[in-house]
Amino acid sequence: MLLGLSTSGNSENIVRAFETARRMKLVTVAYAGGTGGKMAEMHAAGTLDFCLTVPTSSIHRIQESHVALYHTTWDLVHSFLENRSVVAA
């Protein structure tokens, strides 16, 4: 899985990382702000699995929301792995 964060959704290094992750067949998740930029376009084109966009131009609100999303995602991954290990045991 690749998780990429960009307040504009246009960070070239993150966009390139998503392109590489797609070739590697990884699940891709983006957190963006504003309109979602290139990341939202990639999601619409089907080259990005998930794009969660915070629809504001306030960088502070975007970053605060990304932190909450990150912690929620982290908790979901931990819960998944914990449940998976219980099933495997």
PDB file with one MODEL, atoms N, CA, C and O in Angstrom:
MODEL        1
ATOM      1  N   MET A   1       0.843  -1.167   0.000  1.00  0.00           N
ATOM      2  CA  MET A   1       0.000   0.000   0.000  1.00  0.00           C
ATOM      3  C   MET A   1       0.890   1.232   0.000  1.00  0.00           C
ATOM      4  O   MET A   1       1.911   1.290   0.684  1.00  0.00           O
ATOM      5  N   LEU A   2       0.471   2.210  -0.785  1.00  0.00           N
ATOM      6  CA  LEU A   2       1.149   3.504  -0.750  1.00  0.00           C
ATOM      7  C   LEU A   2       0.128   4.550  -0.325  1.00  0.00           C
ATOM      8  O   LEU A   2      -0.956   4.654  -0.898  1.00  0.00           O
ATOM      9  N   LEU A   3       0.497   5.318   0.687  1.00  0.00           N
ATOM     10  CA  LEU A   3      -0.313   6.433   1.156  1.00  0.00           C
ATOM     11  C   LEU A   3       0.462   7.707   0.872  1.00  0.00           C
ATOM     12  O   LEU A   3       1.592   7.863   1.337  1.00  0.00           O
ATOM     13  N   GLY A   4      -0.134   8.622   0.111  1.00  0.00           N
ATOM     14  CA  GLY A   4       0.519   9.875  -0.220  1.00  0.00           C
ATOM     15  C   GLY A   4      -0.309  11.060   0.226  1.00  0.00           C
ATOM     16  O   GLY A   4      -1.528  11.073   0.054  1.00  0.00           O
ATOM     17  N   LEU A   5       0.350  12.062   0.803  1.00  0.00           N
ATOM     18  CA  LEU A   5      -0.327  13.260   1.283  1.00  0.00           C
ATOM     19  C   LEU A   5       0.179  14.481   0.539  1.00  0.00           C
ATOM     20  O   LEU A   5       1.384  14.652   0.358  1.00  0.00           O
ATOM     21  N   SER A   6      -0.745  15.333   0.108  1.00  0.00           N
ATOM     22  CA  SER A   6      -0.391  16.573  -0.574  1.00  0.00           C
ATOM     23  C   SER A   6      -1.503  17.587  -0.344  1.00  0.00           C
ATOM     24  O   SER A   6      -2.669  17.307  -0.623  1.00  0.00           O
ATOM     25  N   THR A   7      -1.151  18.754   0.159  1.00  0.00           N
ATOM     26  CA  THR A   7      -2.190  19.758   0.410  1.00  0.00           C
ATOM     27  C   THR A   7      -2.847  20.230  -0.881  1.00  0.00           C
ATOM     28  O   THR A   7      -4.012  20.629  -0.872  1.00  0.00           O
ATOM     29  N   SER A   8      -2.113  20.190  -1.988  1.00  0.00           N
ATOM     30  CA  SER A   8      -2.684  20.632  -3.270  1.00  0.00           C
ATOM     31  C   SER A   8      -3.162  19.468  -4.128  1.00  0.00           C
ATOM     32  O   SER A   8      -4.022  19.639  -4.991  1.00  0.00           O
ATOM     33  N   GLY A   9      -2.600  18.279  -3.888  1.00  0.00           N
ATOM     34  CA  GLY A   9      -2.890  17.137  -4.750  1.00  0.00           C
ATOM     35  C   GLY A   9      -2.038  17.120  -6.003  1.00  0.00           C
ATOM     36  O   GLY A   9      -2.227  16.273  -6.876  1.00  0.00           O
ATOM     37  N   ASN A  10      -1.102  18.051  -6.095  1.00  0.00           N
ATOM     38  CA  ASN A  10      -0.287  18.202  -7.303  1.00  0.00           C
ATOM     39  C   ASN A  10       1.203  17.931  -7.101  1.00  0.00           C
ATOM     40  O   ASN A  10       1.990  18.172  -8.017  1.00  0.00           O
ATOM     41  N   SER A  11       1.607  17.447  -5.953  1.00  0.00           N
ATOM     42  CA  SER A  11       3.026  17.235  -5.678  1.00  0.00           C
ATOM     43  C   SER A  11       3.594  16.212  -6.658  1.00  0.00           C
ATOM     44  O   SER A  11       3.189  15.050  -6.662  1.00  0.00           O
ATOM     45  N   GLU A  12       4.535  16.659  -7.486  1.00  0.00           N
ATOM     46  CA  GLU A  12       5.071  15.807  -8.555  1.00  0.00           C
ATOM     47  C   GLU A  12       5.701  14.528  -8.020  1.00  0.00           C
ATOM     48  O   GLU A  12       5.511  13.459  -8.599  1.00  0.00           O
ATOM     49  N   ASN A  13       6.450  14.623  -6.921  1.00  0.00           N
ATOM     50  CA  ASN A  13       7.098  13.417  -6.391  1.00  0.00           C
ATOM     51  C   ASN A  13       6.072  12.401  -5.900  1.00  0.00           C
ATOM     52  O   ASN A  13       6.280  11.195  -6.035  1.00  0.00           O
ATOM     53  N   ILE A  14       4.972  12.876  -5.333  1.00  0.00           N
ATOM     54  CA  ILE A  14       3.923  11.967  -4.863  1.00  0.00           C
ATOM     55  C   ILE A  14       3.188  11.365  -6.060  1.00  0.00           C
ATOM     56  O   ILE A  14       2.881  10.173  -6.064  1.00  0.00           O
ATOM     57  N   VAL A  15       2.907  12.176  -7.068  1.00  0.00           N
ATOM     58  CA  VAL A  15       2.241  11.686  -8.278  1.00  0.00           C
ATOM     59  C   VAL A  15       3.093  10.591  -8.931  1.00  0.00           C
ATOM     60  O   VAL A  15       2.567   9.553  -9.333  1.00  0.00           O
ATOM     61  N   ARG A  16       4.399  10.819  -9.034  1.00  0.00           N
ATOM     62  CA  ARG A  16       5.293   9.803  -9.614  1.00  0.00           C
ATOM     63  C   ARG A  16       5.319   8.536  -8.757  1.00  0.00           C
ATOM     64  O   ARG A  16       5.363   7.424  -9.283  1.00  0.00           O
ATOM     65  N   ALA A  17       5.292   8.712  -7.444  1.00  0.00           N
ATOM     66  CA  ALA A  17       5.274   7.549  -6.553  1.00  0.00           C
ATOM     67  C   ALA A  17       4.008   6.722  -6.776  1.00  0.00           C
ATOM     68  O   ALA A  17       4.056   5.492  -6.760  1.00  0.00           O
ATOM     69  N   PHE A  18       2.867   7.404  -6.984  1.00  0.00           N
ATOM     70  CA  PHE A  18       1.624   6.681  -7.264  1.00  0.00           C
ATOM     71  C   PHE A  18       1.709   5.938  -8.596  1.00  0.00           C
ATOM     72  O   PHE A  18       1.203   4.822  -8.712  1.00  0.00           O
ATOM     73  N   GLU A  19       2.331   6.533  -9.587  1.00  0.00           N
ATOM     74  CA  GLU A  19       2.492   5.866 -10.882  1.00  0.00           C
ATOM     75  C   GLU A  19       3.338   4.604 -10.728  1.00  0.00           C
ATOM     76  O   GLU A  19       3.026   3.569 -11.317  1.00  0.00           O
ATOM     77  N   THR A  20       4.405   4.691  -9.938  1.00  0.00           N
ATOM     78  CA  THR A  20       5.251   3.528  -9.681  1.00  0.00           C
ATOM     79  C   THR A  20       4.488   2.473  -8.891  1.00  0.00           C
ATOM     80  O   THR A  20       4.575   1.283  -9.196  1.00  0.00           O
ATOM     81  N   ALA A  21       3.744   2.901  -7.879  1.00  0.00           N
ATOM     82  CA  ALA A  21       2.964   1.972  -7.058  1.00  0.00           C
ATOM     83  C   ALA A  21       1.931   1.231  -7.902  1.00  0.00           C
ATOM     84  O   ALA A  21       1.684   0.046  -7.680  1.00  0.00           O
ATOM     85  N   ARG A  22       1.338   1.909  -8.849  1.00  0.00           N
ATOM     86  CA  ARG A  22       0.348   1.278  -9.727  1.00  0.00           C
ATOM     87  C   ARG A  22       1.015   0.161 -10.530  1.00  0.00           C
ATOM     88  O   ARG A  22       0.457  -0.928 -10.668  1.00  0.00           O
ATOM     89  N   ARG A  23       2.209   0.432 -11.058  1.00  0.00           N
ATOM     90  CA  ARG A  23       2.934  -0.598 -11.817  1.00  0.00           C
ATOM     91  C   ARG A  23       3.284  -1.791 -10.925  1.00  0.00           C
ATOM     92  O   ARG A  23       3.373  -2.924 -11.398  1.00  0.00           O
ATOM     93  N   MET A  24       3.480  -1.526  -9.633  1.00  0.00           N
ATOM     94  CA  MET A  24       3.807  -2.584  -8.680  1.00  0.00           C
ATOM     95  C   MET A  24       2.557  -3.279  -8.139  1.00  0.00           C
ATOM     96  O   MET A  24       2.646  -4.203  -7.330  1.00  0.00           O
ATOM     97  N   LYS A  25       1.386  -2.817  -8.602  1.00  0.00           N
ATOM     98  CA  LYS A  25       0.091  -3.379  -8.189  1.00  0.00           C
ATOM     99  C   LYS A  25      -0.195  -3.195  -6.696  1.00  0.00           C
ATOM    100  O   LYS A  25      -0.817  -4.052  -6.067  1.00  0.00           O
ATOM    101  N   LEU A  26       0.262  -2.076  -6.137  1.00  0.00           N
ATOM    102  CA  LEU A  26      -0.038  -1.744  -4.748  1.00  0.00           C
ATOM    103  C   LEU A  26      -1.382  -1.033  -4.665  1.00  0.00           C
ATOM    104  O   LEU A  26      -1.816  -0.403  -5.629  1.00  0.00           O
ATOM    105  N   VAL A  27      -2.026  -1.132  -3.537  1.00  0.00           N
ATOM    106  CA  VAL A  27      -3.208  -0.318  -3.271  1.00  0.00           C
ATOM    107  C   VAL A  27      -2.712   1.100  -3.044  1.00  0.00           C
ATOM    108  O   VAL A  27      -1.725   1.310  -2.339  1.00  0.00           O
ATOM    109  N   THR A  28      -3.396   2.082  -3.640  1.00  0.00           N
ATOM    110  CA  THR A  28      -2.959   3.475  -3.531  1.00  0.00           C
ATOM    111  C   THR A  28      -4.039   4.327  -2.884  1.00  0.00           C
ATOM    112  O   THR A  28      -5.212   4.269  -3.253  1.00  0.00           O
ATOM    113  N   VAL A  29      -3.609   5.119  -1.909  1.00  0.00           N
ATOM    114  CA  VAL A  29      -4.515   5.994  -1.162  1.00  0.00           C
ATOM    115  C   VAL A  29      -3.887   7.389  -1.106  1.00  0.00           C
ATOM    116  O   VAL A  29      -2.734   7.550  -0.707  1.00  0.00           O
ATOM    117  N   ALA A  30      -4.662   8.384  -1.509  1.00  0.00           N
ATOM    118  CA  ALA A  30      -4.176   9.765  -1.500  1.00  0.00           C
ATOM    119  C   ALA A  30      -5.024  10.607  -0.562  1.00  0.00           C
ATOM    120  O   ALA A  30      -6.241  10.445  -0.477  1.00  0.00           O
ATOM    121  N   TYR A  31      -4.353  11.505   0.137  1.00  0.00           N
ATOM    122  CA  TYR A  31      -5.024  12.551   0.904  1.00  0.00           C
ATOM    123  C   TYR A  31      -4.620  13.850   0.227  1.00  0.00           C
ATOM    124  O   TYR A  31      -3.436  14.166   0.112  1.00  0.00           O
ATOM    125  N   ALA A  32      -5.629  14.605  -0.224  1.00  0.00           N
ATOM    126  CA  ALA A  32      -5.366  15.852  -0.930  1.00  0.00           C
ATOM    127  C   ALA A  32      -6.224  16.962  -0.338  1.00  0.00           C
ATOM    128  O   ALA A  32      -7.074  16.725   0.520  1.00  0.00           O
ATOM    129  N   GLY A  33      -5.982  18.172  -0.816  1.00  0.00           N
ATOM    130  CA  GLY A  33      -6.778  19.313  -0.386  1.00  0.00           C
ATOM    131  C   GLY A  33      -7.288  20.067  -1.596  1.00  0.00           C
ATOM    132  O   GLY A  33      -6.964  19.734  -2.735  1.00  0.00           O
ATOM    133  N   GLY A  34      -8.090  21.088  -1.337  1.00  0.00           N
ATOM    134  CA  GLY A  34      -8.626  21.910  -2.422  1.00  0.00           C
ATOM    135  C   GLY A  34      -9.538  21.103  -3.318  1.00  0.00           C
ATOM    136  O   GLY A  34     -10.532  20.537  -2.862  1.00  0.00           O
ATOM    137  N   THR A  35      -9.195  21.048  -4.610  1.00  0.00           N
ATOM    138  CA  THR A  35      -9.984  20.270  -5.571  1.00  0.00           C
ATOM    139  C   THR A  35      -9.431  18.860  -5.747  1.00  0.00           C
ATOM    140  O   THR A  35     -10.031  18.038  -6.439  1.00  0.00           O
ATOM    141  N   GLY A  36      -8.308  18.584  -5.134  1.00  0.00           N
ATOM    142  CA  GLY A  36      -7.679  17.270  -5.262  1.00  0.00           C
ATOM    143  C   GLY A  36      -6.598  17.228  -6.311  1.00  0.00           C
ATOM    144  O   GLY A  36      -5.793  16.297  -6.334  1.00  0.00           O
ATOM    145  N   GLY A  37      -6.563  18.231  -7.191  1.00  0.00           N
ATOM    146  CA  GLY A  37      -5.508  18.357  -8.190  1.00  0.00           C
ATOM    147  C   GLY A  37      -5.296  17.117  -9.034  1.00  0.00           C
ATOM    148  O   GLY A  37      -6.248  16.427  -9.398  1.00  0.00           O
ATOM    149  N   LYS A  38      -4.032  16.838  -9.344  1.00  0.00           N
ATOM    150  CA  LYS A  38      -3.666  15.690 -10.187  1.00  0.00           C
ATOM    151  C   LYS A  38      -4.078  14.367  -9.554  1.00  0.00           C
ATOM    152  O   LYS A  38      -4.423  13.413 -10.250  1.00  0.00           O
ATOM    153  N   MET A  39      -4.038  14.324  -8.227  1.00  0.00           N
ATOM    154  CA  MET A  39      -4.419  13.084  -7.553  1.00  0.00           C
ATOM    155  C   MET A  39      -5.897  12.759  -7.798  1.00  0.00           C
ATOM    156  O   MET A  39      -6.245  11.601  -8.027  1.00  0.00           O
ATOM    157  N   ALA A  40      -6.752  13.757  -7.750  1.00  0.00           N
ATOM    158  CA  ALA A  40      -8.173  13.541  -8.041  1.00  0.00           C
ATOM    159  C   ALA A  40      -8.360  13.115  -9.497  1.00  0.00           C
ATOM    160  O   ALA A  40      -9.211  12.277  -9.797  1.00  0.00           O
ATOM    161  N   GLU A  41      -7.566  13.692 -10.397  1.00  0.00           N
ATOM    162  CA  GLU A  41      -7.629  13.300 -11.809  1.00  0.00           C
ATOM    163  C   GLU A  41      -7.205  11.838 -11.976  1.00  0.00           C
ATOM    164  O   GLU A  41      -7.822  11.090 -12.734  1.00  0.00           O
ATOM    165  N   MET A  42      -6.152  11.440 -11.266  1.00  0.00           N
ATOM    166  CA  MET A  42      -5.698  10.054 -11.336  1.00  0.00           C
ATOM    167  C   MET A  42      -6.775   9.108 -10.811  1.00  0.00           C
ATOM    168  O   MET A  42      -6.987   8.031 -11.367  1.00  0.00           O
ATOM    169  N   HIS A  43      -7.451   9.512  -9.742  1.00  0.00           N
ATOM    170  CA  HIS A  43      -8.522   8.686  -9.186  1.00  0.00           C
ATOM    171  C   HIS A  43      -9.666   8.566 -10.186  1.00  0.00           C
ATOM    172  O   HIS A  43     -10.197   7.475 -10.391  1.00  0.00           O
ATOM    173  N   ALA A  44     -10.047   9.669 -10.804  1.00  0.00           N
ATOM    174  CA  ALA A  44     -11.128   9.654 -11.796  1.00  0.00           C
ATOM    175  C   ALA A  44     -10.768   8.771 -12.994  1.00  0.00           C
ATOM    176  O   ALA A  44     -11.639   8.147 -13.600  1.00  0.00           O
ATOM    177  N   ALA A  45      -9.478   8.726 -13.325  1.00  0.00           N
ATOM    178  CA  ALA A  45      -9.017   7.916 -14.457  1.00  0.00           C
ATOM    179  C   ALA A  45      -8.823   6.449 -14.076  1.00  0.00           C
ATOM    180  O   ALA A  45      -8.552   5.615 -14.940  1.00  0.00           O
ATOM    181  N   GLY A  46      -8.961   6.133 -12.790  1.00  0.00           N
ATOM    182  CA  GLY A  46      -8.806   4.758 -12.343  1.00  0.00           C
ATOM    183  C   GLY A  46      -7.381   4.339 -12.076  1.00  0.00           C
ATOM    184  O   GLY A  46      -7.109   3.147 -11.931  1.00  0.00           O
ATOM    185  N   THR A  47      -6.453   5.295 -12.006  1.00  0.00           N
ATOM    186  CA  THR A  47      -5.056   4.955 -11.741  1.00  0.00           C
ATOM    187  C   THR A  47      -4.662   5.200 -10.288  1.00  0.00           C
ATOM    188  O   THR A  47      -3.494   5.066  -9.925  1.00  0.00           O
ATOM    189  N   LEU A  48      -5.634   5.557  -9.467  1.00  0.00           N
ATOM    190  CA  LEU A  48      -5.436   5.754  -8.037  1.00  0.00           C
ATOM    191  C   LEU A  48      -6.667   5.170  -7.360  1.00  0.00           C
ATOM    192  O   LEU A  48      -7.793   5.517  -7.718  1.00  0.00           O
ATOM    193  N   ASP A  49      -6.467   4.287  -6.386  1.00  0.00           N
ATOM    194  CA  ASP A  49      -7.605   3.583  -5.793  1.00  0.00           C
ATOM    195  C   ASP A  49      -8.519   4.485  -4.971  1.00  0.00           C
ATOM    196  O   ASP A  49      -9.740   4.438  -5.119  1.00  0.00           O
ATOM    197  N   PHE A  50      -7.931   5.303  -4.108  1.00  0.00           N
ATOM    198  CA  PHE A  50      -8.723   6.157  -3.228  1.00  0.00           C
ATOM    199  C   PHE A  50      -8.108   7.547  -3.165  1.00  0.00           C
ATOM    200  O   PHE A  50      -6.890   7.685  -3.055  1.00  0.00           O
ATOM    201  N   CYS A  51      -8.935   8.565  -3.232  1.00  0.00           N
ATOM    202  CA  CYS A  51      -8.465   9.941  -3.081  1.00  0.00           C
ATOM    203  C   CYS A  51      -9.424  10.660  -2.141  1.00  0.00           C
ATOM    204  O   CYS A  51     -10.550  10.986  -2.515  1.00  0.00           O
ATOM    205  N   LEU A  52      -8.973  10.899  -0.937  1.00  0.00           N
ATOM    206  CA  LEU A  52      -9.769  11.601   0.061  1.00  0.00           C
ATOM    207  C   LEU A  52      -9.347  13.059   0.047  1.00  0.00           C
ATOM    208  O   LEU A  52      -8.208  13.393   0.375  1.00  0.00           O
ATOM    209  N   THR A  53     -10.276  13.922  -0.336  1.00  0.00           N
ATOM    210  CA  THR A  53      -9.966  15.335  -0.536  1.00  0.00           C
ATOM    211  C   THR A  53     -10.659  16.193   0.502  1.00  0.00           C
ATOM    212  O   THR A  53     -11.852  16.039   0.759  1.00  0.00           O
ATOM    213  N   VAL A  54      -9.897  17.098   1.095  1.00  0.00           N
ATOM    214  CA  VAL A  54     -10.431  18.074   2.040  1.00  0.00           C
ATOM    215  C   VAL A  54     -10.725  19.338   1.231  1.00  0.00           C
ATOM    216  O   VAL A  54      -9.795  20.033   0.822  1.00  0.00           O
ATOM    217  N   PRO A  55     -12.000  19.645   0.993  1.00  0.00           N
ATOM    218  CA  PRO A  55     -12.365  20.714   0.060  1.00  0.00           C
ATOM    219  C   PRO A  55     -12.258  22.127   0.638  1.00  0.00           C
ATOM    220  O   PRO A  55     -13.265  22.796   0.872  1.00  0.00           O
ATOM    221  N   THR A  56     -11.027  22.561   0.859  1.00  0.00           N
ATOM    222  CA  THR A  56     -10.787  23.920   1.341  1.00  0.00           C
ATOM    223  C   THR A  56      -9.429  24.390   0.828  1.00  0.00           C
ATOM    224  O   THR A  56      -8.579  23.578   0.463  1.00  0.00           O
ATOM    225  N   SER A  57      -9.236  25.684   0.802  1.00  0.00           N
ATOM    226  CA  SER A  57      -7.935  26.227   0.407  1.00  0.00           C
ATOM    227  C   SER A  57      -7.059  26.523   1.629  1.00  0.00           C
ATOM    228  O   SER A  57      -5.913  26.947   1.483  1.00  0.00           O
ATOM    229  N   SER A  58      -7.595  26.302   2.824  1.00  0.00           N
ATOM    230  CA  SER A  58      -6.842  26.541   4.060  1.00  0.00           C
ATOM    231  C   SER A  58      -5.866  25.398   4.302  1.00  0.00           C
ATOM    232  O   SER A  58      -6.269  24.277   4.613  1.00  0.00           O
ATOM    233  N   ILE A  59      -4.582  25.691   4.155  1.00  0.00           N
ATOM    234  CA  ILE A  59      -3.562  24.656   4.356  1.00  0.00           C
ATOM    235  C   ILE A  59      -3.640  24.086   5.771  1.00  0.00           C
ATOM    236  O   ILE A  59      -3.442  22.887   5.966  1.00  0.00           O
ATOM    237  N   HIS A  60      -3.927  24.932   6.753  1.00  0.00           N
ATOM    238  CA  HIS A  60      -4.028  24.453   8.134  1.00  0.00           C
ATOM    239  C   HIS A  60      -5.155  23.437   8.285  1.00  0.00           C
ATOM    240  O   HIS A  60      -4.963  22.393   8.908  1.00  0.00           O
ATOM    241  N   ARG A  61      -6.329  23.728   7.722  1.00  0.00           N
ATOM    242  CA  ARG A  61      -7.463  22.796   7.825  1.00  0.00           C
ATOM    243  C   ARG A  61      -7.155  21.499   7.088  1.00  0.00           C
ATOM    244  O   ARG A  61      -7.501  20.416   7.561  1.00  0.00           O
ATOM    245  N   ILE A  62      -6.505  21.606   5.929  1.00  0.00           N
ATOM    246  CA  ILE A  62      -6.151  20.417   5.155  1.00  0.00           C
ATOM    247  C   ILE A  62      -5.213  19.532   5.975  1.00  0.00           C
ATOM    248  O   ILE A  62      -5.441  18.331   6.115  1.00  0.00           O
ATOM    249  N   GLN A  63      -4.159  20.139   6.511  1.00  0.00           N
ATOM    250  CA  GLN A  63      -3.184  19.361   7.271  1.00  0.00           C
ATOM    251  C   GLN A  63      -3.793  18.765   8.534  1.00  0.00           C
ATOM    252  O   GLN A  63      -3.483  17.627   8.884  1.00  0.00           O
ATOM    253  N   GLU A  64      -4.648  19.506   9.218  1.00  0.00           N
ATOM    254  CA  GLU A  64      -5.322  18.970  10.403  1.00  0.00           C
ATOM    255  C   GLU A  64      -6.204  17.783  10.039  1.00  0.00           C
ATOM    256  O   GLU A  64      -6.247  16.787  10.762  1.00  0.00           O
ATOM    257  N   SER A  65      -6.901  17.894   8.922  1.00  0.00           N
ATOM    258  CA  SER A  65      -7.766  16.803   8.471  1.00  0.00           C
ATOM    259  C   SER A  65      -6.941  15.597   8.048  1.00  0.00           C
ATOM    260  O   SER A  65      -7.321  14.456   8.309  1.00  0.00           O
ATOM    261  N   HIS A  66      -5.809  15.849   7.393  1.00  0.00           N
ATOM    262  CA  HIS A  66      -4.945  14.744   6.986  1.00  0.00           C
ATOM    263  C   HIS A  66      -4.433  13.976   8.199  1.00  0.00           C
ATOM    264  O   HIS A  66      -4.324  12.751   8.153  1.00  0.00           O
ATOM    265  N   VAL A  67      -4.120  14.672   9.269  1.00  0.00           N
ATOM    266  CA  VAL A  67      -3.658  13.999  10.490  1.00  0.00           C
ATOM    267  C   VAL A  67      -4.763  13.085  11.022  1.00  0.00           C
ATOM    268  O   VAL A  67      -4.499  11.940  11.389  1.00  0.00           O
ATOM    269  N   ALA A  68      -5.993  13.584  11.064  1.00  0.00           N
ATOM    270  CA  ALA A  68      -7.112  12.756  11.542  1.00  0.00           C
ATOM    271  C   ALA A  68      -7.318  11.554  10.623  1.00  0.00           C
ATOM    272  O   ALA A  68      -7.541  10.441  11.100  1.00  0.00           O
ATOM    273  N   LEU A  69      -7.245  11.772   9.306  1.00  0.00           N
ATOM    274  CA  LEU A  69      -7.396  10.669   8.351  1.00  0.00           C
ATOM    275  C   LEU A  69      -6.273   9.651   8.511  1.00  0.00           C
ATOM    276  O   LEU A  69      -6.509   8.444   8.471  1.00  0.00           O
ATOM    277  N   TYR A  70      -5.060  10.142   8.693  1.00  0.00           N
ATOM    278  CA  TYR A  70      -3.904   9.259   8.866  1.00  0.00           C
ATOM    279  C   TYR A  70      -4.091   8.363  10.083  1.00  0.00           C
ATOM    280  O   TYR A  70      -3.858   7.156  10.006  1.00  0.00           O
ATOM    281  N   HIS A  71      -4.508   8.939  11.197  1.00  0.00           N
ATOM    282  CA  HIS A  71      -4.691   8.156  12.413  1.00  0.00           C
ATOM    283  C   HIS A  71      -5.831   7.151  12.252  1.00  0.00           C
ATOM    284  O   HIS A  71      -5.747   6.033  12.760  1.00  0.00           O
ATOM    285  N   THR A  72      -6.876   7.536  11.560  1.00  0.00           N
ATOM    286  CA  THR A  72      -7.983   6.618  11.309  1.00  0.00           C
ATOM    287  C   THR A  72      -7.526   5.460  10.422  1.00  0.00           C
ATOM    288  O   THR A  72      -7.842   4.301  10.690  1.00  0.00           O
ATOM    289  N   THR A  73      -6.788   5.780   9.374  1.00  0.00           N
ATOM    290  CA  THR A  73      -6.267   4.737   8.481  1.00  0.00           C
ATOM    291  C   THR A  73      -5.344   3.802   9.243  1.00  0.00           C
ATOM    292  O   THR A  73      -5.440   2.582   9.106  1.00  0.00           O
ATOM    293  N   TRP A  74      -4.455   4.366  10.041  1.00  0.00           N
ATOM    294  CA  TRP A  74      -3.517   3.576  10.847  1.00  0.00           C
ATOM    295  C   TRP A  74      -4.276   2.607  11.753  1.00  0.00           C
ATOM    296  O   TRP A  74      -3.906   1.439  11.864  1.00  0.00           O
ATOM    297  N   ASP A  75      -5.339   3.094  12.402  1.00  0.00           N
ATOM    298  CA  ASP A  75      -6.132   2.256  13.286  1.00  0.00           C
ATOM    299  C   ASP A  75      -6.822   1.139  12.501  1.00  0.00           C
ATOM    300  O   ASP A  75      -6.877  -0.001  12.961  1.00  0.00           O
ATOM    301  N   LEU A  76      -7.348   1.465  11.319  1.00  0.00           N
ATOM    302  CA  LEU A  76      -8.008   0.447  10.495  1.00  0.00           C
ATOM    303  C   LEU A  76      -7.023  -0.638  10.058  1.00  0.00           C
ATOM    304  O   LEU A  76      -7.363  -1.821  10.065  1.00  0.00           O
ATOM    305  N   VAL A  77      -5.816  -0.246   9.681  1.00  0.00           N
ATOM    306  CA  VAL A  77      -4.804  -1.220   9.273  1.00  0.00           C
ATOM    307  C   VAL A  77      -4.439  -2.112  10.458  1.00  0.00           C
ATOM    308  O   VAL A  77      -4.325  -3.328  10.304  1.00  0.00           O
ATOM    309  N   HIS A  78      -4.259  -1.527  11.619  1.00  0.00           N
ATOM    310  CA  HIS A  78      -3.945  -2.322  12.808  1.00  0.00           C
ATOM    311  C   HIS A  78      -5.064  -3.298  13.128  1.00  0.00           C
ATOM    312  O   HIS A  78      -4.803  -4.461  13.437  1.00  0.00           O
ATOM    313  N   SER A  79      -6.303  -2.838  13.058  1.00  0.00           N
ATOM    314  CA  SER A  79      -7.446  -3.722  13.323  1.00  0.00           C
ATOM    315  C   SER A  79      -7.496  -4.858  12.310  1.00  0.00           C
ATOM    316  O   SER A  79      -7.746  -6.007  12.672  1.00  0.00           O
ATOM    317  N   PHE A  80      -7.263  -4.541  11.055  1.00  0.00           N
ATOM    318  CA  PHE A  80      -7.254  -5.565  10.006  1.00  0.00           C
ATOM    319  C   PHE A  80      -6.173  -6.610  10.283  1.00  0.00           C
ATOM    320  O   PHE A  80      -6.435  -7.811  10.232  1.00  0.00           O
ATOM    321  N   LEU A  81      -4.968  -6.149  10.575  1.00  0.00           N
ATOM    322  CA  LEU A  81      -3.868  -7.083  10.823  1.00  0.00           C
ATOM    323  C   LEU A  81      -4.103  -7.913  12.072  1.00  0.00           C
ATOM    324  O   LEU A  81      -3.776  -9.099  12.103  1.00  0.00           O
ATOM    325  N   GLU A  82      -4.666  -7.300  13.096  1.00  0.00           N
ATOM    326  CA  GLU A  82      -4.961  -8.043  14.320  1.00  0.00           C
ATOM    327  C   GLU A  82      -5.996  -9.131  14.061  1.00  0.00           C
ATOM    328  O   GLU A  82      -5.834 -10.266  14.509  1.00  0.00           O
ATOM    329  N   ASN A  83      -7.050  -8.787  13.345  1.00  0.00           N
ATOM    330  CA  ASN A  83      -8.095  -9.760  13.038  1.00  0.00           C
ATOM    331  C   ASN A  83      -7.581 -10.841  12.093  1.00  0.00           C
ATOM    332  O   ASN A  83      -7.983 -12.000  12.193  1.00  0.00           O
ATOM    333  N   ARG A  84      -6.711 -10.468  11.197  1.00  0.00           N
ATOM    334  CA  ARG A  84      -6.149 -11.427  10.252  1.00  0.00           C
ATOM    335  C   ARG A  84      -5.284 -12.448  10.984  1.00  0.00           C
ATOM    336  O   ARG A  84      -5.312 -13.633  10.650  1.00  0.00           O
ATOM    337  N   SER A  85      -4.517 -12.004  11.976  1.00  0.00           N
ATOM    338  CA  SER A  85      -3.658 -12.934  12.711  1.00  0.00           C
ATOM    339  C   SER A  85      -4.494 -13.866  13.592  1.00  0.00           C
ATOM    340  O   SER A  85      -4.089 -15.004  13.830  1.00  0.00           O
ATOM    341  N   VAL A  86      -5.649 -13.408  14.079  1.00  0.00           N
ATOM    342  CA  VAL A  86      -6.534 -14.251  14.867  1.00  0.00           C
ATOM    343  C   VAL A  86      -7.116 -15.331  13.978  1.00  0.00           C
ATOM    344  O   VAL A  86      -7.209 -16.484  14.398  1.00  0.00           O
ATOM    345  N   VAL A  87      -7.511 -14.989  12.760  1.00  0.00           N
ATOM    346  CA  VAL A  87      -8.079 -15.951  11.826  1.00  0.00           C
ATOM    347  C   VAL A  87      -7.038 -16.982  11.411  1.00  0.00           C
ATOM    348  O   VAL A  87      -7.353 -18.162  11.256  1.00  0.00           O
ATOM    349  N   ALA A  88      -5.783 -16.531  11.229  1.00  0.00           N
ATOM    350  CA  ALA A  88      -4.716 -17.426  10.797  1.00  0.00           C
ATOM    351  C   ALA A  88      -4.275 -18.382  11.899  1.00  0.00           C
ATOM    352  O   ALA A  88      -3.701 -19.432  11.608  1.00  0.00           O
ATOM    353  N   ALA A  89      -4.529 -18.046  13.132  1.00  0.00           N
ATOM    354  CA  ALA A  89      -4.054 -18.864  14.261  1.00  0.00           C
ATOM    355  C   ALA A  89      -4.871 -20.080  14.484  1.00  0.00           C
ATOM    356  O   ALA A  89      -4.587 -20.856  15.396  1.00  0.00           O
TER     357      ALA A  89
ENDMDL
END
